[in-house]
Structures are given as structure tokens and as C-alpha cells.
Amino acid sequence: MCHHLLTLIALASEAKRPSLGVDVISLNGKWQLMNSNSSVSVSAEVPGCVHTTLQRQGFISQDPYYRFNDLAYRWISLDNWTYTTSFSVPSHVRGKGKAVLVFEGVDTVSTISLNGLTIGKTDNMFRRYDFDVTGLLKDEENVLQVWIMSAVTYASQRSHAHTEYRVPPDCPPPVQKGECHVNFIRKAQSSFSWDWGPSFPTLGIWKGVRLEVFNTSRVLSYTTSPKYDSEHSSWTVEVELFFDVFVASKGLVHLSIPLLQSEAEFQLSLTPGQSEKSFVLQLNQSVSLWWPFGHGEQFLYYLTIDVSLEGGETFNVAFRTVELVQEPIPSSPGLSFYFRINGKPIFLKGSNWIPVHAFQDQVTTDMITILLRSAQKANMNALRVWGGGVYEQDIFYSLCDMYGIMIWQDFMFACALYPTEKDFIQTVREEVTQQVRRLKSHPSVVIWSGNNENEAAIATDWFNIPVTVRPLYVKDYVHLYVENIRDIVLQEDSTRPFLVSSPTNGVESEKEGWVAKDPYDPHYGDTHFYSYYKDCWDWTAFPRTRFASEYGFQSWPSLSTLSKVSVSSDWDFSSNFSAHRQHHEDGNQQMLKQAELHYILPNSTDPLQKYRDTIYITQVMQAQCVKIQTEFYRRSRSDIVEGKGHTMGTLYWQLNDIWQGPSWSSVEFGGKWKMLHYWATDFYAPILSAGVEDKGDLLIYGVSDSHSETHNVKLHSWSSFNAVCSLESNVTTIKAGGSTLVFQYSISALLTQCGNCTRRSCIVTFHLSSPEGQMISPHNHIFLSSPRYAEGLQKPNITDTGIVQNFFVTLHCSFPAVYVWLDVDNIPGHFDVNGFLMLSKKSTVIFGAWRPTTAEEITSNLHITSLRDVY
């Protein structure tokens, strides 16, 4: 089954909307912050949070991320805090008819008072709250107070009040050092801890506060939806405006898209109360479509909305269609699962996005931009905003619109069951309504998903629920995600597909009552797959799934990243710091055991060097494991093997880090690329050659949109720079939008033919080239045995001739080098290649700096490592 959806999108900041004569007084800036017993009283910035305020004011002397401060500063989250400010209202504003205090985001449970009178309460981090304060404003000073209750205490109280039955999990695993009952509070679920991040249950006013005063009405929000008339091949644009009306009034609404020579004017009639008005603009010209990165341009138009006599607002608009195709596949049981954008099947290549920082007030546009540009530079066209974090800032989605990065948007529920009391459901309904209206106008958002892994949690009994009471939990699950969240999404947005969970069997899960017997069934939907103890080089162990939305391996970030939050005595894999920072059970040993299968572990007698080398080997392991798995999925896009295959998406876990510690990320906290991210630029290349050994044969696949190529295969000895032999396949047309086997050869015959080569003494390299001989895919390679058993691999003695103008680095080596790694410590930027095979005596790489620097600074901070250097 497939849903055909045609979408026109309006893009704009939530704060920018037609004013309709509204006076807006910002209450952002300096407030006063006090704890429950008044022992702490400091000046605070709003937007902000308690932790960063205390650090900025010197009340806590160290970075909360420093060493063990996540435990040392636990007291902050266990206390209650009060924000206070005072403001006056200009005389020309005081006479207006209605006044509303708008809180864009309070974290999380609060009681708000104005001039000593309680005006409202909040219980949801993800909601905007509007409080009517008409008649409560004084001529002179007005005192606004926000009392915020400890989220930890609130969650515990709500859990203990839920006596009818248990709503698991109660607490995170001890290794996470977290807080309990996070599923009872509507805030970032990872703020109570996760297996890649700290426990900082934040408190604060994390988004803007303002007073809006008006006589007639104000616009609360707007949305746009398309209607496509296939019979006449024409578009219409439906614009919805949501009003808060104080006095009945009439006016005009003018809509225009100048580049499409399309405009219209409408009568507007408003009655008091909440009001929704819809207007349809007929388009007079054909449109240029918005495409994901790598498949076309991201064309944006200007849409102007002019309400009544007030000045108009201009927004970007984009056109694109999206379908989630779930239909029968020949020779395969089950259903397909892939995205069709503008009628074209698109293989999603990307990763999973987690919160950029534990303290959201610390997240800057630059931080978001660096991460999204890094994703695009790695040839990604998709990111999944994971359901245990936050709905991201407006700028995140606007940049994704510009960069062509498709967004799989989870709602913020993860790895837990949830209560279904009336007040909980009501706040969730408002949360979902607000977020859909805020985000639906972005072309980058291509799918909604109700939760992360909660269907799987019930289906595979994560929480040891007795069979007799399981129907109760299924009923709650359906009530929350289907009868409420799904229902609202389908009402608010008919332009995108909705999935109840991830992983899921999609329409098959729906047929099975929304909780499938096996949500990981590779014949349907998407899958999450992790396996740390099996050999990651064994590609036959991976599920040949329709869509891989989570998979990955851990590594440690670089020493330059860790050194910001540690001291030299911490720089040992057996240190208390290394154990404390690891929030995944047995994670450090899993990394080393996986690495040891194929590499000799570092054995330097210098403790610091051994620590650096161990970090390096974990990154090598991670990069190689994720590369093998991703290439398996990419070459499986055209295959059906034993009824499985037709893989059409890979989103590895995870893109970014929330702090400095071991995780599955490819980009470290602060933006530094791990080896995995450099490799992603190759394994996500638009044209890929991928090699694999199968039953004694060397198989090489070409994965491409639409090209004709030949294939070049070379064998290199570890002891020489010259290729032992070179083979070239016949000209092969690679399947458009698919994977094609372009080379197959018996490995034993290949070694015999080449002479002087064994599995241990040689490596196979290959690439795709055009019929004219131009290389059109990245270089790739395959080991015929583990590098730990390599014969003839010697220390390469890599040297550099210094950094020259434009930051070119020329390397020289005495012998072939494996996984050459360049690190410039804390200088932000990235190299054009890194973690590469150096099979020539000389190689030049380029460093792209993200801030002003000099060749001298880069030279003095440059570290060069290769695999043979660590033992």
C-alpha cells in the first residue's frame, strides 16, 4: 500500500507572523533566579536554564560536563527554583483590549503568577503556553514569577500516584547513573540519562517570553497545504490562519507568489474566540520542485501573506511530493518500504540526530549549521530526529530545507511505556497539535513517527510484563499513539505519511492491532539492529531489511575533545573517568573485543601514547564496522535473497554527540569528525563500488543512479608501492537507481594469477571509472584476511613537509600505510580525506579550517597515526 502525497511548503520562523496591530513586549533578558530556601539568588538570562545560569554567575565553578560533575551537581535538579522579573507597560499599550503572556517553552513543571495572582501552570516542555492577563496589568511595575518544580520530584510523585498498575521502566540501568520515571513527565526523555549521555534533568525558561496586547485579534500560527488537480495538472495552495479574536472584525487577506505570477485577495470575517480560517490560492504556472540533496535543486519561492491593513510577511515556499510505498514485491513475502519523492524512488542515506547539548540554551545556530553541513558533506540526504530528545529549533528545519536533508520526525516518546491519564493525554494532544502546525510547512520533513522502539518494547517484552496483563498495555499503547497522536496528525496534516513507531512493520503492524508479533521482521517496515559481540566483518549476520533506521558501533572521541573535561590522570582506559563516562553496559570492553578480532591492540609503554592509540583503534573499528554494514545495505537495494532485500534506506546511529564521551556518533561534541564520518563521505557517495567475499569469490557491486562504467581491480602487496597486478572488468551498465554485480572472480584464482600474493600479504583495491577512463567512484578496498595477520606490513615512517599556503599537507612514507589519520587537536575544521590507505610514497591532503588559523598553528598541532604505528 502507498500513500500519494503532494505538498507545498511554507517556511518561516514561528515568531514571524502577521501582526494585526499587536503590540509585543519582549520579556527576555535579565531575570532573578532563586532556589527553594533562598540560599542561592543570582541574576539569570531568559531564555536559559538553571545549570548554565549558576555556571555563568560563578556559583558553580566548573563546567557541568567536567569529569564527574553530572553527579556532583545533581542537587541542582533536585531543588525547586523561582524566576522573577518586573516590567512596565507603555501607556499607549495599556488602553488596548486584551493582554496575553506568551511562554514559548518552560522546562517543565511550573506555576506562573503575575502581581501575586496565579495565572496558570505548565507541565510540558514541548508546548507553548498563552495566559490571558487582561485586567491584571498595573500602570507601573508588574512582577512576573515562574516557580519551577524539580522534574525528578514531579516524575517520582506522578509515578507513585499511578497505583493501578506499573508503567515501566521505573529507572534506567545503573550504568547510566540517571534518574527514574522520566516517562511520567513531558520533557526530553534523555535528560534523565541515556546510554550515550549524562543525567541533567534541566529546569528553566528555555524559550522566549513576551506580552502581546491587542484590540481586535492576533495570529497564533499558520500552515500551508497543497491540492493537486491531476486532471488539469494544476496546483492550489491552501493557507490556514489561526486567530485569537477579541472583538469581531472584518478585513482582507492577500496571498501572492510573485515568481509564479499568482495572487488572490479574500474577505476575512472574525468572531470572538479561537478562530481558524482557510484560503486557497490558485497557481497560474508550473513549479520547480524541491529535491533531496544529490537528486536536484532545493527550489524555494517567496509567499507573501498580507492580513488586513497591516504590513505583509514574506515566507519561503517549496513544492515536492512524498510517498511512503508499502506494496508487494515479486519473489518476496511481505511489503516494500521506501520513499518516493516527486515520483522518484529515493534511497535515504543518513544518520540519527540527538540533542546537540544537554542544556538547550547553549545550542547555537553555528553548532547546528556545522552538524548539518557535515551531514551534507558526507553525502547524506536524510536525518531522523530521534524521539528521546527535543523537537528541534526552527533554524534546524530551515537549514534542512536549504540543504536538501530529509527529516524523519519522531514524536518525543522513547524506549518506555507511558501513562494514559486524562491530563497526560490532554497535554500530549496540545503538544502534537502545536508541533505539527509548526513543522508541517517544511519540505524537509517527509514523515512523522509516533515513538522510538515502544512497539518493539511491548512485542518483545522488554519489561517482563505478564501475559495476562499484556492486553492492558497494548490498549494504552493504541490509545496514546493511534487514537490520539495519529488521529491529530491525520487531521492536521494530510501531506505526509505517519508511522506509529520505529521499528515497525508498517501496515502489517496495523493489521496485527498496531503491535506486531515481530516488529523487527525484515520483510516489512524498518528495523533497528545492534550486535556488538559478533564479528562485524561477517556481513551475513546483518538483517537484509527493507530499511535500516538504526545500527551502529561505539568509539571514543579524540583526546583533544576529552581533554576539555578531564585531567591527565583520567587518560587511561582503566581509569575511573573512562568507566564513568561509559553509559553503555560493557561498552569499553565491547569496543576492544571487536577491534581485537582484526587488529593488534595498542601496546605502547608510554601511557599517554597508548591512550591516544586506543582511541584511534576504537575509531578504526567503528568506521570499518559501519562501512561494512552500510555497504551491505546499499548493495542490497536491488537484491532479493531468500525473500529478503530491496533495502531502500540506511540511517546509522548516530550523527552527533551531546557531550564528550564514548558513543555511536560520527561527529564528536564540538563538531570534530571521527574517522567514521570521513568514511561516510565515501560509502554514501552517489556512485559507489562495494566489495565483498562470498563463498570464496570476490564480488564487486556498482551502486549508482544512472551511469555506464567499467571496473578496475588492483592487488597491492604490503611490502611494495607497486600494484602486484591489475584487472579490468568489461564495460557494464549499472542499473539506474540500483545495484549491479560488476565483477566476480575466484579469490584463489586471483591470487594465483597475480603471483607473489597471499591473503595475508596483499590487499584488493578497486573503483568505478567511465568508459573514457575517468574515475567516478571513491577508491575502495577489501582485506582478504584481518590486518592483525598481515604479512609484510611495516611501520610506514610517515613524515610531512610542513603545511603550505591554503593548508595543503604533503605526506611521505617508506612503506604502504593503513588508515592514515591526521589530527590537529582543537583547530576546528576537517581534512578533505582522512583515515585512508596510503599506497604511494607521497600523498597530499587539504585541511579546511572553520576559523582563522595559520600554517604554523596547524603544523604545531598535527599528529599523524597509521595502523602499524600503534603496535
Buried (B, 14 or more C-beta within 10 A) or exposed (E): EBBEBBBBBBBBEBEEBBBBBBBBBEBBEEBBBBBBEEEBBBEBBBBBBBBBBBBBBEBBEEBBBBBBBBEEBBEBBEBBBBBBBBBBBEEEBBEBEBBBBBBBBBBBBBBBBBBEEEBBBBBBBBBBBBBBBEEBBEEEEBEBBBBBBBBBBBBBBBBEEBEEEBBBBEBBEEBBBBBBBBBBBBBBBBBBBBBBBBBBBBBBBBBBBBBBBBBBBBBBBBBBBBBBEEEEEBBBBBBBBBBBBBEEBEBEBBBBBEBBEBBBEBEBEBEBEEBEBEBEBEBEEEBBBBBBBBBBEBBBBEBBBBBBEBEEBBBBBBBBBBBBBBEEBEEBEBBBBBBBBBEBBBBBBBBBBBBBBBBBBBBEEEBBBBBBBBBBBBBBBBBBBBBBBBBBBBBBBBBBBBBBBBBBBBBBBBBBBBBBEEEBBEBBBBBBBBBBBBBBBBBBBBBBBBBBBBBBBBBEEBBEBEEEEBEEBBEBBBBBBBBBBBBBBEEBBBBBBBBBBBBBBBBBBBEBEBBBEBBBBBBBBBBBBEBBEEBBBEBEEBBBBBBBBBBBBBBBBBBBBBBEBBEEEBBBBEBEBBEBBBBBEEBBEBBBBBBBBBBBBBEBEEEEBBBBBBBBBBBBBBBBBBBBBBBBBBBBBBBBEEEBBBBBBBBBBBBBBBBBBBBBBBBBBBBBBBBBBBBBBBBBBBBBBBBBBEEEBBBBBBBBBEBEBBBBBBBBBBBBBEBBBEBEBEEBEBBEBBBBBBBEBEBEEBBEEBEEBEBBBBBBBBBBBBEEEEEBBBBBBBBBBBBBEBEBBBEBEBEBEEBEEEBBBBBBBEBBBBBBBBBBBEBBBBBBBBBBBBBEEEBEBEBEBEEEBEBEBBBEBBBBBBBBBBB
